[in-house]
Amino acid sequence: MRAMLLEKTRPVEENPLRLAEIPLPNPAAGEIRVHVRACGVCHTDLHIVEGDLTLPKLPVVPGHQIVGTVDALGAGVKEFCEGDRVGVPWLYSTDGECLYCRKSLENLCERGRFTGLHADGGYAEAMVVPAAFAYALTGNFSDLEAAPLLCAGVIGYRALKLSNVQPGDRLGLYGFGASAHIVLQIARHWNCEVSVFTRAESHRQLARQLGAVWTGAAGEPPPAPLDAAIIFAPAGKLVPVAMRALRKGGTLALAGITMSALPEMEYQLLYQERVLRSVANSTRDDVRSLLRLAAEIPVRTEIETFELPKANHALQSLKNSRIRGAGVLVI
């Protein structure tokens, strides 16, 4: 089968992914094989390809926003039938036994494995995954529209919950890509007033179209103090900027898997019970809840498509903020 294979981490400008023929994987007991139709392009893929994350295996096939159909079942699988449409997100498996799994924090599992990092992902014509970590996809979303929901949507949704935002609150979003354009729609569904901080005028236009009450640059003050904020851009220098925009008792959530160093800041920015917290991975309940909510709203994912052999180009466009909404590979 065809796959975009990462054999050595390099800057994405050097086209580190190679189109290769690799063996079609066979599902083990408890696993399913997914015939991939679409795979979202994520900043985490970029961090994997460029070596910002420690890679547990090479070569590896990236990709963890996967939509496809089940075309083979491993022994004992009863959750799915061949032909079912499924989604596969970042969380690939957990041990189910560690302290965090026992505390319903499987996103922090001591031995958690992740799609496109520990196991080959969706930049390929097929992949295998434990059936317990795949999700039936129903509703009116096309394959291409559904793909960004599986990480951009899920991580954004978890960040939104951890920001402690309440219906009717003022929310700030720093950076406006795949995650933020989904979060904005959820927040508007909750009657929140959303301010978006982003450099690109095309991103500001999309934010306004989706219901943002204000858009501007990160250093500009929002119309009123924020009850909550989320930083999606991997730029630590934005933390004190966003903290200044928060009201007393407000929460700032950091949604990225990596971030540049946080600058020293005055304690006064954190004082008066403001909260600064990170967001890590997601749970299976997060995925199920987000998929239900996205269908209820319904969320409209803005997508730009790329053919599988153009995966390097897609990641280059992502790195340079040239994608309006979410990038999706058509497999």
Buried (B, 14 or more C-beta within 10 A) or exposed (E): BBBBBBEEBBEBEEBBBBBBEBEBBEBEEBBBBBBBBBBBBBBBBBBBBBBBBEBEEEBBBBBBBBBBBBBBBBEEBEBBEEEBBBBBBBBBBBEEEBEBBEEEBBBBBEEBBBBBBBBBBBBBBBBBBBBBBBBEBEEEBEBBBBBBBBBBBBBBBBBBBBBBBEEEBBBBBBBBBBBBBBBBBBBBBBEBBBBBBBEBEBBBEBBEEBBBBBBBEBEEEBEEBBBBBBBBBBBBEBBBBBBBBBBEEBBBBBBBBEBEEBEEBEEEBBEEEBBBEEBBBBBBEBBEBBBEBBBEBBBBBBBBBBEBEBBBBBBBBBBEBEBBBBBBBBB
